Amino acid sequence: MVSRTQIAYEQLRSELLACRFEPGQRLGITELCQHMDVSQGAVREALSRLTSEGLVESLAQRGFRVPAVSAADLWHLTTARAEIDCLCLRRSLKVGDLDWESRIVAAFHRLENTPEFDERTPQRFSTAFANAHEQFQEVLISGCDNPWLSNMHNILHAQAKRYRDLSEQGGSNVKNELRALMDACLARDSASAELLLHKYMLTRAKTLMQYLPTAGNKFAAPEDPDASHSYGA
């Protein structure tokens, strides 16, 4: 039987990733108990687990809150994600088999044939396209056989999801850029594939930064998003 703590953890984590709470919002124990119909002990344990994942902040003697968002944090998070994902992609390219290649082709086919924008809010990806976009990126690194790298990818991916759900997601040439990335992967061209993935992720971050609720801050991303990355090393 699933424990009440696990239920509280999964529900709260899901709501945090879906941005049901505002950045910086305090998370009251009593209110969460009532919201999820669980005990204080279950809520505290869930919050402690989420704190270890970076999805909740613990305030000394003052409870818990949702982490704030900022352009600077998004940039630093994305540069870390790009480095880890490029390492995962490198391993995938080295050890991925025909089934892995087939999954890439299938995921891109779905992406390419899914309507890109939401008719009601044309600046945003449609939900179906956002899901196909995420699946394609996950398939790319799914051939990685290093569990430590995969775990780091999962941790950083969860953090990034908050930013994607808080900001506009539209962008130009997404399908063309990802087709070039797919082609490089199928050709087993590690240097080109890493370059394309790294540049794509950081360019996307710069687009998202324009739409953050805190977009008025003074942080400016570097002009050359690839200056610090070494490809195919």
Backbone as a chain_set.jsonl record, in Angstrom:
{"seq": "MVSRTQIAYEQLRSELLACRFEPGQRLGITELCQHMDVSQGAVREALSRLTSEGLVESLAQRGFRVPAVSAADLWHLTTARAEIDCLCLRRSLKVGDLDWESRIVAAFHRLENTPEFDERTPQRFSTAFANAHEQFQEVLISGCDNPWLSNMHNILHAQAKRYRDLSEQGGSNVKNELRALMDACLARDSASAELLLHKYMLTRAKTLMQYLPTAGNKFAAPEDPDASHSYGA", "coords": {"N": [[0.844, -1.195, 0.0], [0.507, 2.231, -0.808], [2.066, 4.763, 1.037], [0.78, 7.487, 3.095], [2.547, 9.566, 3.19], [4.001, 9.236, 0.812], [1.963, 9.68, -1.029], [1.361, 12.365, -0.44], [3.806, 13.52, -1.112], [4.028, 12.939, -3.91], [1.746, 14.258, -4.925], [2.21, 16.931, -4.164], [4.641, 17.432, -5.408], [3.907, 17.155, -8.105], [2.144, 19.329, -8.345], [3.837, 21.455, -7.833], [5.593, 21.305, -10.034], [3.803, 21.838, -12.019], [3.377, 24.443, -11.61], [1.412, 25.336, -9.805], [1.664, 26.776, -7.55], [2.813, 30.024, -6.658], [6.016, 31.43, -7.554], [8.209, 31.901, -4.838], [6.17, 31.749, -2.986], [4.912, 31.121, 0.276], [4.722, 27.972, 1.922], [2.454, 26.73, 3.807], [2.19, 24.483, 6.499], [-0.225, 23.669, 7.772], [-2.196, 24.515, 5.946], [-1.498, 22.955, 3.736], [-1.948, 20.404, 4.739], [-4.733, 20.414, 4.961], [-5.387, 20.822, 2.297], [-4.456, 18.504, 1.036], [-5.45, 16.519, 2.605], [-3.994, 15.031, 4.564], [-1.723, 14.039, 7.209], [0.228, 16.217, 9.433], [2.774, 15.178, 9.773], [3.158, 13.661, 7.446], [3.118, 15.685, 5.518], [5.318, 17.239, 6.304], [7.436, 15.428, 5.911], [7.202, 15.031, 3.167], [7.768, 17.626, 2.237], [10.403, 17.856, 3.105], [11.681, 15.948, 1.492], [11.234, 17.124, -0.997], [12.662, 19.442, -0.667], [15.263, 18.471, -0.691], [15.436, 17.915, -3.371], [15.482, 20.367, -4.478], [13.133, 21.612, -5.179], [11.659, 22.85, -3.299], [12.202, 25.352, -0.832], [13.775, 25.499, 2.31], [13.215, 27.474, 5.097], [15.018, 28.821, 7.681], [13.722, 28.148, 10.76], [11.347, 29.194, 9.88], [9.667, 27.816, 8.219], [8.618, 26.706, 4.968], [9.042, 27.433, 1.432], [8.174, 28.14, -2.033], [10.738, 28.018, -4.436], [12.192, 31.032, -5.732], [12.13, 32.516, -9.044], [14.346, 33.481, -11.681], [16.03, 35.261, -14.323], [18.778, 34.92, -14.268], [19.061, 32.572, -12.731], [17.731, 30.75, -14.376], [19.449, 30.776, -16.591], [21.884, 29.783, -15.519], [21.001, 27.287, -14.653], [20.272, 26.16, -17.137], [22.729, 26.09, -18.524], [24.056, 24.215, -16.987], [22.357, 22.001, -17.383], [22.687, 21.672, -20.156], [25.369, 20.871, -20.377], [25.336, 18.415, -18.972], [23.376, 17.006, -20.444], [24.62, 16.876, -22.913], [26.731, 15.179, -22.328], [25.254, 12.882, -21.725], [24.125, 12.486, -24.247], [26.42, 11.974, -25.721], [27.216, 9.476, -24.678], [24.98, 8.017, -25.455], [25.22, 8.124, -28.237], [27.472, 6.604, -28.519], [26.863, 4.052, -27.501], [24.242, 3.502, -28.141], [21.735, 1.537, -29.747], [20.155, 0.011, -32.673], [17.446, 0.065, -32.023], [17.341, 2.338, -30.417], [17.962, 4.328, -32.322], [15.688, 4.016, -33.913], [13.683, 4.867, -32.184], [14.309, 7.565, -31.991], [13.769, 8.466, -34.614], [11.016, 7.912, -34.74], [10.051, 9.561, -32.669], [10.721, 12.074, -33.65], [9.178, 12.119, -35.96], [6.614, 12.215, -34.879], [6.803, 14.713, -33.587], [7.241, 16.428, -35.791], [4.861, 16.254, -37.145], [2.936, 17.272, -35.505], [0.738, 19.89, -34.662], [2.185, 23.053, -34.128], [1.598, 25.405, -32.648], [-0.659, 26.816, -30.208], [-3.928, 27.585, -30.982], [-5.463, 29.419, -29.565], [-3.64, 30.855, -28.058], [-1.312, 31.979, -29.737], [1.428, 32.436, -29.365], [2.431, 30.481, -27.844], [3.641, 27.107, -27.536], [1.545, 24.428, -28.549], [-0.132, 22.157, -26.313], [0.105, 19.488, -27.095], [2.27, 19.639, -28.857], [4.278, 20.589, -27.166], [4.54, 18.377, -25.48], [5.419, 16.461, -27.345], [7.799, 17.617, -28.109], [9.256, 17.545, -25.699], [9.38, 14.759, -25.38], [10.928, 14.006, -27.594], [13.429, 15.145, -26.969], [13.995, 13.694, -24.683], [14.2, 11.093, -25.676], [16.491, 11.303, -27.224], [18.643, 11.208, -25.402], [18.232, 8.844, -24.217], [19.641, 6.554, -24.681], [21.803, 6.564, -23.047], [24.023, 4.912, -20.872], [24.912, 5.409, -18.365], [24.039, 5.561, -15.13], [24.385, 7.596, -13.211], [24.75, 9.969, -14.666], [22.266, 9.978, -15.947], [20.569, 10.284, -13.756], [21.311, 12.829, -12.832], [20.487, 14.293, -15.039], [17.682, 13.937, -14.803], [17.116, 15.299, -12.395], [17.83, 17.969, -12.999], [16.176, 18.378, -15.167], [13.626, 18.372, -13.992], [13.737, 20.744, -12.502], [13.899, 22.584, -14.595], [11.411, 22.371, -15.765], [9.637, 23.925, -14.339], [10.242, 26.502, -15.222], [9.605, 26.355, -17.943], [6.837, 26.091, -17.828], [6.118, 28.491, -16.771], [6.547, 30.44, -18.606], [6.376, 31.912, -21.931], [6.467, 29.764, -24.798], [6.917, 29.685, -27.499], [8.782, 29.693, -30.611], [11.088, 30.204, -33.331], [11.853, 28.141, -36.176], [12.103, 25.7, -34.835], [11.481, 23.0, -35.505], [13.131, 22.597, -37.749], [15.674, 22.943, -36.626], [15.752, 20.826, -34.814], [15.503, 18.691, -36.544], [17.976, 18.798, -37.834], [19.557, 18.143, -35.666], [18.662, 15.518, -35.163], [19.521, 14.291, -37.555], [22.298, 14.493, -37.29], [22.686, 12.832, -35.107], [21.832, 10.335, -36.101], [23.793, 9.984, -37.959], [25.843, 9.47, -36.342], [27.546, 11.496, -35.585], [29.189, 12.814, -33.286], [30.431, 15.251, -32.428], [29.107, 17.271, -33.946], [26.438, 16.772, -33.182], [26.468, 17.267, -30.402], [27.186, 19.979, -30.409], [24.947, 21.096, -31.723], [22.85, 20.383, -29.964], [23.64, 21.634, -27.55], [23.728, 24.359, -28.323], [21.064, 24.698, -29.111], [19.617, 24.298, -26.697], [20.535, 26.432, -25.078], [19.864, 28.627, -26.62], [17.085, 28.395, -26.602], [16.668, 28.882, -23.879], [17.36, 31.597, -23.716], [15.256, 32.657, -25.157], [13.07, 32.003, -23.49], [13.703, 33.54, -21.258], [12.896, 36.077, -21.894], [10.239, 36.187, -21.301], [9.789, 35.707, -18.661], [8.249, 36.21, -15.41], [9.915, 37.835, -13.941], [11.331, 39.361, -15.712], [12.388, 41.886, -15.76], [14.84, 42.097, -14.529], [18.443, 42.694, -14.316], [20.115, 40.859, -15.465], [22.076, 39.562, -18.099], [22.409, 37.268, -20.664], [25.326, 35.587, -21.998], [26.665, 36.565, -25.209], [27.686, 34.597, -26.92], [26.575, 31.489, -26.741], [27.948, 29.102, -26.736], [30.535, 29.277, -25.92], [31.826, 28.187, -23.7], [31.832, 25.484, -23.964], [33.149, 22.292, -24.796], [33.309, 20.278, -27.573], [32.784, 16.866, -28.365], [34.931, 15.877, -26.921]], "CA": [[0.0, 0.0, 0.0], [1.257, 3.472, -0.862], [1.933, 5.511, 2.289], [0.241, 8.837, 2.981], [3.685, 10.441, 2.895], [4.283, 9.13, -0.619], [0.865, 10.346, -1.725], [1.561, 13.808, -0.271], [4.996, 13.889, -1.884], [3.746, 12.901, -5.345], [0.785, 15.303, -5.271], [2.834, 18.24, -4.012], [5.653, 17.555, -6.465], [3.19, 17.382, -9.355], [1.59, 20.682, -8.346], [4.965, 22.386, -7.945], [6.081, 21.276, -11.414], [2.757, 22.434, -12.856], [3.322, 25.868, -11.228], [0.159, 25.661, -9.109], [2.044, 27.73, -6.512], [3.602, 31.116, -7.191], [7.406, 31.501, -7.093], [8.365, 32.644, -3.603], [5.012, 31.576, -2.103], [5.109, 30.315, 1.473], [3.977, 26.717, 1.944], [2.038, 26.497, 5.189], [1.934, 23.079, 6.832], [-1.647, 23.467, 8.064], [-2.954, 24.656, 4.707], [-1.216, 21.798, 2.884], [-2.644, 19.257, 5.34], [-6.136, 20.508, 4.579], [-5.467, 20.716, 0.841], [-4.202, 17.129, 0.594], [-6.105, 15.615, 3.545], [-2.993, 14.156, 5.164], [-1.235, 14.512, 8.504], [1.369, 17.126, 9.421], [3.984, 14.388, 9.605], [3.282, 13.309, 6.035], [3.453, 16.909, 4.784], [6.7, 17.627, 6.63], [8.349, 14.497, 5.244], [7.143, 15.335, 1.728], [8.485, 18.883, 2.025], [11.83, 17.585, 3.283], [12.144, 15.279, 0.278], [11.221, 18.095, -2.091], [13.771, 20.362, -0.407], [16.494, 17.82, -1.154], [15.409, 17.954, -4.827], [15.56, 21.754, -4.914], [11.83, 22.106, -5.607], [11.153, 23.609, -2.16], [13.249, 25.942, -0.001], [13.55, 25.483, 3.744], [13.587, 28.732, 5.734], [15.4, 28.544, 9.07], [12.711, 28.476, 11.778], [10.231, 29.938, 9.282], [8.881, 26.968, 7.334], [9.039, 26.363, 3.611], [8.48, 28.248, 0.369], [8.503, 27.786, -3.412], [11.897, 28.804, -4.867], [11.969, 32.134, -6.667], [12.666, 32.33, -10.388], [15.039, 34.647, -12.217], [16.732, 35.008, -15.566], [20.112, 34.409, -13.938], [18.941, 31.178, -12.311], [17.397, 29.974, -15.568], [20.64, 30.642, -17.422], [22.831, 28.875, -14.877], [20.388, 25.962, -14.709], [20.323, 25.644, -18.501], [24.111, 25.754, -18.877], [24.343, 22.932, -16.325], [21.601, 20.97, -18.105], [23.281, 21.452, -21.471], [26.593, 20.088, -20.211], [24.958, 17.046, -18.594], [22.675, 16.357, -21.549], [25.594, 16.573, -23.971], [27.429, 13.968, -21.899], [24.304, 11.78, -21.923], [24.008, 12.263, -25.682], [27.673, 11.362, -26.167], [27.14, 8.055, -24.344], [23.944, 7.426, -26.299], [25.775, 7.961, -29.574], [28.502, 5.566, -28.494], [26.372, 2.708, -27.178], [22.86, 3.326, -28.588], [21.584, 0.519, -30.789], [19.18, 0.307, -33.721], [16.183, 0.421, -31.382], [17.475, 3.74, -30.009], [17.814, 5.129, -33.53], [14.289, 3.935, -34.344], [12.896, 5.714, -31.279], [14.569, 8.953, -32.378], [13.024, 8.735, -35.848], [9.588, 7.917, -34.41], [9.754, 10.736, -31.855], [10.758, 13.259, -34.505], [8.004, 12.05, -36.843], [5.479, 12.732, -34.095], [7.043, 16.141, -33.396], [7.109, 17.146, -37.057], [3.481, 16.202, -37.614], [2.059, 17.812, -34.47], [0.598, 21.354, -34.776], [3.172, 23.646, -33.233], [1.113, 26.473, -31.775], [-2.015, 26.801, -29.676], [-4.706, 28.573, -31.724], [-5.967, 30.46, -28.663], [-2.491, 31.657, -27.624], [-0.374, 31.596, -30.796], [2.828, 32.575, -28.988], [2.815, 29.326, -27.045], [3.507, 25.78, -28.102], [0.364, 23.668, -28.14], [0.195, 21.141, -25.308], [0.542, 18.277, -27.796], [3.613, 19.858, -29.399], [5.199, 20.665, -26.026], [4.789, 17.003, -25.048], [6.233, 15.804, -28.372], [9.115, 18.268, -28.016], [9.919, 16.978, -24.527], [9.651, 13.344, -25.631], [12.039, 13.9, -28.527], [14.666, 15.427, -26.256], [14.249, 12.591, -23.756], [14.637, 9.933, -26.458], [17.866, 11.529, -27.676], [19.641, 10.821, -24.402], [17.758, 7.615, -23.565], [20.607, 5.473, -24.864], [22.894, 6.701, -22.08], [24.108, 3.764, -19.975], [25.507, 5.845, -17.1], [22.913, 5.943, -14.275], [24.651, 8.857, -12.512], [24.426, 11.034, -15.606], [20.815, 9.974, -16.154], [19.949, 10.832, -12.557], [21.53, 14.275, -12.854], [19.58, 14.818, -16.063], [16.325, 13.959, -14.275], [17.022, 16.347, -11.383], [17.858, 19.273, -13.652], [14.992, 18.456, -16.023], [12.496, 18.747, -13.144], [13.869, 22.163, -12.205], [13.641, 23.361, -15.805], [9.999, 22.307, -16.126], [8.957, 25.089, -13.744], [10.444, 27.665, -16.077], [8.862, 26.199, -19.192], [5.417, 26.286, -17.582], [5.876, 29.866, -16.347], [6.875, 31.411, -19.638], [5.973, 31.611, -23.297], [7.32, 28.705, -25.311], [7.052, 29.724, -28.943], [10.109, 29.968, -31.149], [11.171, 29.972, -34.767], [12.752, 27.116, -36.72], [12.301, 24.609, -33.882], [11.477, 21.711, -36.186], [14.323, 22.502, -38.594], [16.84, 22.773, -35.769], [15.74, 19.481, -34.243], [15.788, 17.75, -37.626], [19.433, 18.789, -38.0], [20.087, 17.394, -34.528], [18.377, 14.108, -35.422], [20.387, 13.82, -38.636], [23.647, 14.332, -36.753], [22.673, 11.644, -34.24], [21.753, 9.14, -36.935], [25.091, 9.858, -38.618], [26.802, 9.219, -35.256], [28.486, 12.612, -35.589], [29.083, 13.284, -31.91], [30.8, 16.662, -32.294], [28.019, 18.095, -34.482], [25.232, 16.566, -32.379], [26.629, 17.999, -29.141], [27.144, 21.403, -30.723], [23.569, 21.469, -32.024], [22.035, 20.274, -28.756], [24.063, 22.672, -26.609], [23.277, 25.657, -28.84], [19.605, 24.722, -29.094], [19.125, 24.454, -25.331], [20.823, 27.762, -24.57], [19.06, 29.582, -27.384], [15.73, 28.3, -26.054], [16.661, 29.557, -22.578], [17.356, 33.037, -23.948], [13.893, 33.001, -25.553], [12.204, 31.938, -22.304], [14.053, 34.622, -20.34], [12.175, 37.291, -22.277], [8.852, 36.125, -20.865], [9.677, 35.403, -17.24], [7.63, 37.264, -14.61], [10.963, 38.693, -13.4], [12.16, 39.719, -16.861], [12.955, 43.212, -15.615], [16.138, 42.129, -13.855], [19.536, 43.215, -15.13], [20.981, 39.792, -15.95], [22.142, 39.399, -19.548], [23.122, 36.048, -21.037], [26.442, 35.826, -22.917], [26.313, 36.601, -26.624], [28.035, 33.306, -27.521], [26.163, 30.466, -25.783], [28.766, 27.886, -26.834], [31.931, 29.613, -25.687], [32.421, 27.411, -22.612], [31.632, 24.04, -24.151], [34.087, 21.601, -25.685], [32.521, 19.237, -28.213], [33.402, 15.629, -28.814], [36.195, 15.643, -26.224]], "C": [[0.885, 1.252, 0.0], [1.011, 4.277, 0.402], [1.345, 6.892, 2.034], [1.351, 9.841, 2.682], [4.004, 10.433, 1.41], [3.212, 9.828, -1.437], [1.038, 11.86, -1.65], [2.732, 14.296, -1.106], [4.672, 13.959, -3.373], [2.775, 14.004, -5.755], [1.431, 16.682, -5.217], [3.887, 18.464, -5.102], [4.996, 17.864, -7.813], [2.67, 18.815, -9.442], [2.691, 21.734, -8.427], [5.464, 22.462, -9.384], [5.075, 21.891, -12.38], [2.536, 23.902, -12.513], [1.972, 26.242, -10.613], [0.408, 26.615, -7.942], [2.92, 28.802, -7.15], [5.05, 31.031, -6.715], [7.516, 32.389, -5.855], [7.228, 32.466, -2.604], [5.361, 30.709, -0.905], [4.212, 29.086, 1.423], [3.65, 26.373, 3.387], [1.686, 25.032, 5.425], [0.443, 22.82, 6.998], [-2.476, 23.518, 6.789], [-2.737, 23.456, 3.789], [-1.894, 20.539, 3.431], [-4.104, 19.242, 4.911], [-6.307, 20.29, 3.077], [-5.349, 19.262, 0.38], [-4.825, 16.074, 1.505], [-5.135, 14.558, 4.082], [-2.499, 14.79, 6.453], [-0.073, 15.494, 8.354], [2.669, 16.368, 9.202], [4.225, 14.028, 8.144], [3.694, 14.518, 5.212], [4.896, 17.312, 5.041], [7.712, 16.719, 5.928], [8.377, 14.762, 3.739], [7.929, 16.605, 1.417], [9.996, 18.695, 2.175], [12.406, 16.908, 2.041], [12.222, 16.251, -0.895], [12.31, 19.15, -1.909], [15.078, 19.774, -0.909], [16.59, 17.81, -2.674], [15.499, 19.374, -5.37], [14.24, 22.338, -5.37], [11.122, 22.908, -4.52], [12.357, 24.161, -1.41], [12.836, 25.886, 1.462], [14.067, 26.787, 4.338], [13.854, 28.468, 7.208], [14.352, 29.072, 10.041], [11.483, 29.189, 11.198], [9.463, 29.129, 8.246], [9.488, 26.764, 5.957], [8.416, 27.341, 2.61], [8.889, 27.693, -0.996], [9.717, 28.619, -3.827], [11.508, 29.908, -5.836], [12.532, 31.772, -8.033], [13.364, 33.619, -10.814], [15.724, 34.261, -13.516], [18.107, 34.413, -15.297], [20.054, 32.939, -13.553], [18.616, 30.286, -13.5], [18.634, 29.755, -16.425], [21.632, 29.649, -16.821], [22.3, 27.439, -14.874], [20.532, 25.366, -16.104], [21.739, 25.294, -18.926], [24.517, 24.437, -18.223], [23.632, 21.79, -17.039], [22.258, 20.642, -19.438], [24.543, 20.608, -21.376], [26.264, 18.625, -19.899], [24.296, 16.327, -19.76], [23.619, 16.039, -22.709], [26.415, 15.337, -23.61], [26.539, 12.74, -22.074], [24.173, 11.444, -23.409], [25.263, 11.571, -26.219], [27.675, 9.862, -25.882], [26.105, 7.353, -25.21], [24.47, 7.162, -27.697], [26.798, 6.835, -29.628], [27.91, 4.172, -28.33], [24.941, 2.457, -27.657], [22.764, 2.365, -29.762], [20.539, 0.942, -31.823], [17.823, 0.691, -33.14], [16.198, 1.89, -30.937], [17.314, 4.656, -31.222], [16.357, 5.16, -33.992], [13.397, 4.817, -33.47], [13.099, 7.19, -31.61], [13.739, 9.327, -33.601], [11.523, 8.83, -35.552], [9.206, 9.163, -33.622], [9.778, 11.999, -32.706], [9.573, 13.273, -35.467], [6.773, 12.593, -36.127], [5.601, 14.238, -33.917], [6.736, 16.922, -34.661], [5.662, 17.229, -37.516], [2.463, 16.643, -36.571], [1.955, 19.323, -34.637], [1.421, 22.058, -33.694], [2.577, 24.602, -32.214], [-0.339, 26.269, -31.364], [-2.796, 27.917, -30.372], [-5.182, 29.714, -30.83], [-4.855, 31.375, -28.171], [-1.333, 31.345, -28.56], [1.094, 31.793, -30.464], [3.344, 31.361, -28.213], [2.759, 28.051, -27.878], [2.163, 25.207, -27.677], [0.807, 22.619, -27.12], [0.73, 19.882, -25.976], [1.966, 18.453, -28.322], [4.641, 19.935, -28.274], [5.543, 19.266, -25.527], [5.674, 16.261, -26.054], [7.663, 16.338, -28.35], [9.911, 17.674, -26.853], [10.292, 15.517, -24.76], [10.834, 13.167, -26.569], [13.372, 14.127, -27.814], [15.017, 14.309, -25.272], [14.771, 11.364, -24.507], [16.092, 10.087, -26.892], [18.891, 11.001, -26.689], [19.278, 9.505, -23.713], [18.697, 6.437, -23.748], [21.75, 5.513, -23.869], [22.874, 5.55, -21.077], [24.755, 4.113, -18.638], [24.4, 6.332, -16.167], [23.132, 7.244, -13.519], [24.342, 10.05, -13.42], [22.913, 11.127, -15.824], [20.09, 10.57, -14.957], [20.116, 12.346, -12.489], [20.637, 14.941, -13.899], [18.169, 14.957, -15.505], [16.124, 15.074, -13.259], [16.94, 17.719, -12.038], [16.638, 19.47, -14.553], [13.774, 18.893, -15.211], [12.545, 20.237, -12.8], [13.489, 23.009, -13.418], [12.159, 23.389, -16.153], [9.228, 23.48, -15.533], [9.082, 26.306, -14.654], [9.658, 27.552, -17.37], [7.381, 26.491, -18.984], [5.081, 27.711, -17.147], [5.99, 30.858, -17.493], [6.39, 30.967, -21.007], [6.966, 30.631, -23.915], [7.519, 28.744, -26.82], [8.473, 30.019, -29.388], [10.146, 29.633, -32.625], [12.124, 28.835, -35.077], [12.994, 25.934, -35.776], [12.407, 23.274, -34.606], [12.718, 21.535, -37.06], [15.575, 22.255, -37.753], [16.902, 21.36, -35.193], [15.925, 18.413, -35.318], [17.296, 17.652, -37.858], [20.091, 18.003, -36.872], [19.859, 15.897, -34.713], [19.325, 13.549, -36.478], [21.814, 13.594, -38.137], [23.738, 13.096, -35.865], [22.667, 10.37, -35.076], [23.053, 8.901, -37.689], [26.197, 9.527, -37.62], [27.922, 10.264, -35.265], [28.399, 13.297, -34.235], [29.377, 14.774, -31.768], [29.675, 17.576, -32.778], [26.758, 17.982, -33.628], [25.319, 17.33, -31.065], [26.549, 19.501, -29.367], [25.709, 21.864, -30.932], [22.683, 21.42, -30.784], [22.356, 21.4, -27.775], [23.541, 24.045, -27.055], [21.761, 25.775, -28.776], [19.077, 24.985, -27.685], [19.361, 25.869, -24.801], [20.073, 28.854, -25.331], [17.626, 29.586, -26.9], [15.633, 29.021, -24.717], [16.606, 31.068, -22.751], [15.973, 33.507, -24.404], [12.969, 33.027, -24.342], [12.461, 33.093, -21.356], [13.281, 35.894, -20.643], [10.773, 37.352, -21.683], [8.683, 35.798, -19.388], [8.975, 36.536, -16.501], [8.653, 38.261, -14.07], [11.864, 39.217, -14.514], [12.806, 41.088, -16.736], [14.306, 43.245, -14.922], [17.243, 42.47, -14.839], [20.439, 42.124, -15.701], [20.921, 39.711, -17.471], [22.959, 38.161, -19.863], [24.267, 36.396, -21.984], [25.981, 35.8, -24.367], [26.561, 35.256, -27.293], [27.693, 32.206, -26.54], [27.058, 29.234, -25.767], [30.22, 28.086, -26.424], [32.61, 28.705, -24.659], [32.345, 25.91, -22.82], [32.623, 23.461, -25.133], [33.386, 20.385, -26.261], [33.374, 18.042, -28.604], [34.723, 15.324, -28.154], [36.266, 14.21, -25.721]], "O": [[1.882, 1.319, 0.718], [-0.139, 4.458, 0.801], [1.398, 7.409, 0.918], [1.125, 10.843, 2.003], [4.248, 11.482, 0.813], [3.516, 10.493, -2.427], [0.886, 12.561, -2.65], [2.663, 15.354, -1.731], [5.01, 14.944, -4.029], [2.947, 14.622, -6.806], [1.23, 17.505, -6.111], [4.001, 19.561, -5.648], [5.465, 18.72, -8.563], [2.75, 19.442, -10.498], [2.496, 22.79, -9.028], [5.728, 23.549, -9.896], [5.451, 22.402, -13.435], [1.628, 24.54, -13.047], [1.45, 27.328, -10.864], [-0.535, 27.198, -7.406], [3.681, 28.518, -8.075], [5.297, 30.606, -5.587], [6.98, 33.497, -5.829], [7.307, 32.976, -1.486], [6.027, 29.683, -1.047], [3.081, 29.151, 0.941], [4.469, 25.794, 4.099], [0.966, 24.423, 4.634], [-0.094, 21.867, 6.433], [-3.348, 22.677, 6.57], [-3.673, 22.991, 3.139], [-2.362, 19.702, 2.659], [-4.647, 18.2, 4.544], [-7.263, 19.648, 2.642], [-6.043, 18.835, -0.542], [-4.743, 14.879, 1.222], [-5.417, 13.36, 4.057], [-2.819, 15.941, 6.752], [0.534, 15.593, 7.288], [3.569, 16.859, 8.52], [5.357, 14.082, 7.662], [4.524, 14.403, 4.31], [5.617, 17.683, 4.115], [8.724, 17.192, 5.413], [9.437, 14.723, 3.112], [8.673, 16.65, 0.438], [10.774, 19.311, 1.447], [13.497, 17.258, 1.591], [13.162, 16.205, -1.688], [12.822, 19.69, -2.89], [15.906, 20.482, -1.483], [17.687, 17.71, -3.222], [15.584, 19.571, -6.582], [14.213, 23.45, -5.898], [10.114, 23.564, -4.779], [13.407, 23.522, -1.354], [11.695, 26.188, 1.81], [15.217, 27.165, 4.112], [12.99, 27.939, 7.907], [14.121, 30.278, 10.134], [10.671, 29.729, 11.949], [8.688, 29.693, 7.473], [10.705, 26.662, 5.802], [7.408, 27.987, 2.895], [9.817, 26.891, -1.106], [9.726, 29.826, -3.59], [10.606, 29.74, -6.657], [13.318, 30.833, -8.161], [13.013, 34.708, -10.36], [15.969, 33.083, -13.778], [18.552, 33.513, -16.009], [20.889, 32.146, -13.988], [19.161, 29.189, -13.622], [18.843, 28.653, -16.934], [22.156, 28.782, -17.521], [23.061, 26.491, -15.069], [20.878, 24.193, -16.243], [21.94, 24.298, -19.621], [25.234, 23.636, -18.822], [24.223, 20.737, -17.276], [22.373, 19.474, -19.808], [24.764, 19.725, -22.205], [26.841, 17.712, -20.489], [24.613, 15.171, -20.039], [23.433, 15.043, -23.406], [26.757, 14.539, -24.483], [27.002, 11.688, -22.514], [24.118, 10.274, -23.787], [25.174, 10.688, -27.071], [28.082, 9.066, -26.728], [26.322, 6.225, -25.651], [24.206, 6.11, -28.28], [26.969, 6.191, -30.663], [28.388, 3.217, -28.942], [24.465, 1.324, -27.592], [23.607, 2.376, -30.658], [20.098, 2.092, -31.839], [17.126, 1.541, -33.694], [15.197, 2.595, -31.064], [16.6, 5.657, -31.149], [15.853, 6.202, -34.41], [12.461, 5.442, -33.968], [12.159, 7.979, -31.518], [13.086, 10.37, -33.625], [10.843, 9.724, -36.056], [8.159, 9.76, -33.873], [8.957, 12.895, -32.512], [9.024, 14.336, -35.754], [5.987, 13.342, -36.707], [4.62, 14.964, -34.076], [6.057, 17.948, -34.619], [5.281, 18.177, -38.203], [1.264, 16.413, -36.733], [2.984, 19.99, -34.745], [1.36, 21.709, -32.515], [2.99, 24.618, -31.055], [-1.129, 25.641, -32.069], [-2.37, 29.071, -30.353], [-5.294, 30.852, -31.286], [-5.1, 32.549, -27.895], [-0.465, 30.539, -28.224], [1.946, 31.346, -31.232], [4.542, 31.235, -27.96], [1.949, 27.924, -28.797], [1.694, 25.472, -26.57], [1.978, 22.242, -27.073], [1.686, 19.275, -25.494], [2.777, 17.531, -28.244], [5.747, 19.41, -28.405], [6.694, 18.991, -25.189], [6.574, 15.519, -25.66], [8.618, 15.588, -28.55], [11.087, 17.342, -26.999], [11.381, 15.083, -24.386], [11.658, 12.276, -26.365], [14.331, 13.386, -28.031], [16.192, 14.012, -25.055], [15.676, 10.678, -24.031], [16.839, 9.109, -26.923], [19.896, 10.412, -27.089], [19.928, 9.1, -22.749], [18.572, 5.43, -23.051], [22.581, 4.605, -23.841], [21.831, 5.246, -20.498], [25.108, 3.222, -17.865], [23.863, 7.418, -16.385], [22.163, 7.938, -13.208], [23.738, 11.028, -12.979], [22.352, 12.221, -15.878], [19.102, 11.285, -15.124], [19.182, 13.063, -12.133], [20.097, 16.023, -13.666], [17.524, 15.985, -15.709], [15.08, 15.727, -13.256], [16.091, 18.536, -11.682], [16.129, 20.583, -14.688], [12.973, 19.698, -15.686], [11.515, 20.913, -12.805], [12.828, 24.037, -13.276], [11.695, 24.343, -16.778], [8.28, 23.976, -16.142], [8.12, 27.053, -14.829], [9.102, 28.542, -17.846], [6.734, 27.07, -19.856], [3.915, 28.105, -17.149], [5.568, 32.007, -17.358], [6.042, 29.804, -21.216], [8.156, 30.659, -23.601], [8.233, 27.9, -27.363], [9.275, 30.541, -28.614], [9.321, 28.859, -33.112], [13.081, 28.59, -34.342], [13.999, 25.237, -35.915], [13.327, 22.499, -34.345], [13.293, 20.447, -37.109], [16.432, 21.454, -38.126], [17.978, 20.77, -35.097], [16.451, 17.338, -35.032], [17.831, 16.561, -38.053], [21.066, 17.285, -37.094], [20.756, 15.094, -34.451], [19.868, 12.456, -36.313], [22.462, 12.619, -38.516], [24.749, 12.395, -35.872], [23.413, 9.434, -34.791], [23.386, 7.763, -38.021], [27.349, 9.328, -38.006], [29.083, 9.958, -34.99], [27.631, 14.243, -34.055], [28.656, 15.484, -31.067], [29.328, 18.545, -32.102], [26.086, 18.982, -33.378], [24.352, 17.972, -30.655], [25.909, 20.213, -28.593], [25.295, 22.889, -30.392], [21.86, 22.31, -30.572], [21.453, 22.039, -27.236], [22.982, 24.795, -26.254], [21.232, 26.831, -28.426], [18.183, 25.812, -27.505], [18.488, 26.442, -24.149], [19.696, 29.876, -24.758], [17.007, 30.645, -26.794], [14.639, 29.695, -24.443], [15.889, 31.751, -22.019], [15.558, 34.62, -24.081], [12.177, 33.956, -24.18], [11.531, 33.581, -20.712], [13.037, 36.702, -19.746], [10.185, 38.427, -21.572], [7.559, 35.632, -18.913], [9.082, 37.695, -16.903], [8.306, 39.404, -13.772], [13.042, 39.487, -14.278], [13.686, 41.425, -17.528], [14.871, 44.324, -14.742], [17.015, 42.53, -16.047], [21.433, 42.435, -16.357], [19.842, 39.783, -18.06], [24.083, 38.019, -19.381], [24.191, 37.395, -22.7], [25.028, 35.103, -24.714], [25.768, 34.812, -28.123], [28.44, 31.993, -25.585], [26.936, 28.401, -24.869], [31.041, 27.178, -26.561], [33.817, 28.477, -24.729], [32.75, 25.142, -21.947], [32.907, 24.056, -26.173], [32.912, 19.537, -25.505], [34.497, 18.17, -29.092], [35.554, 14.612, -28.717], [37.259, 13.82, -25.106]]}, "num_chains": 1, "name": "protein.A"}
